[in-house]
Amino acid sequence: MADDEEFCLASMKAMLFKAGVDVENQVDFCITGLEAVDQVKDAYLNNMSYLVIFTDFNMPIMNGIDATAQIRTFLTD
């Protein structure tokens, strides 16, 4: 989950927890699109994967749209 607003991250964390997700061990959080791209690359290079990736549109350093494009390019190359 990538979002630069602490309230949004906390809200999603609470919703996922209520849904039975172990948010401490099953969810990665970051505050920029660039961090999201790096986390996805690191996960896949270590034979791990993500089922879902949530990104905010407006984040510092790299927005969610550009991050999604880079992630898709990485996963399809």
C-alpha positions in Angstrom: 0.0 0.0 0.0 1.4 3.3 -1.1 0.0 6.6 0.2 1.6 9.7 1.7 -1.3 10.5 4.0 -0.9 8.9 7.4 -4.7 8.9 7.9 -5.3 6.9 4.7 -2.6 4.3 5.6 -4.1 4.0 9.1 -7.6 3.7 7.8 -6.6 1.0 5.3 -4.6 -0.8 8.0 -7.7 -0.8 10.2 -10.0 -2.1 7.5 -7.6 -4.9 6.5 -7.2 -5.9 10.1 -11.0 -6.1 10.5 -11.1 -8.3 7.4 -8.7 -10.7 9.1 -5.5 -9.7 7.4 -2.3 -9.9 9.4 -1.2 -6.3 8.6 2.1 -6.5 10.4 3.3 -9.5 8.4 1.3 -9.6 5.2 1.1 -5.9 4.1 3.9 -3.5 3.1 3.4 0.2 3.5 5.2 3.1 1.9 4.7 6.8 1.3 6.0 7.4 -2.2 5.5 5.8 -5.6 9.2 5.2 -5.9 9.2 3.2 -2.7 6.4 1.1 -4.0 8.3 0.3 -7.2 11.4 -0.6 -5.2 9.4 -2.8 -2.8 7.7 -4.7 -5.7 11.1 -5.2 -7.5 12.7 -6.4 -4.3 9.9 -8.8 -3.6 9.9 -10.4 -7.0 13.7 -10.6 -7.1 13.4 -12.6 -3.8 10.8 -15.0 -5.3 7.9 -13.3 -3.5 4.8 -11.6 -5.0 1.9 -9.3 -4.2 -1.7 -10.2 -4.7 -2.9 -6.6 -4.6 -1.2 -3.2 -4.8 -3.0 -0.1 -3.7 -1.5 3.3 -4.7 -2.5 6.9 -4.2 -2.6 9.1 -7.3 -0.8 12.0 -5.7 2.4 11.2 -3.8 5.8 12.9 -3.5 8.7 11.8 -5.7 6.6 9.6 -7.9 2.8 9.5 -8.3 0.7 6.3 -8.2 0.1 6.4 -12.0 3.8 6.5 -12.8 4.5 3.9 -10.2 1.9 1.6 -11.6 3.3 2.0 -15.1 6.8 1.2 -13.9 5.6 -1.8 -11.9 3.6 -3.2 -14.9 6.6 -2.7 -17.1 8.9 -4.5 -14.7 6.4 -7.4 -14.3 5.9 -7.9 -18.0 9.6 -7.7 -19.1 
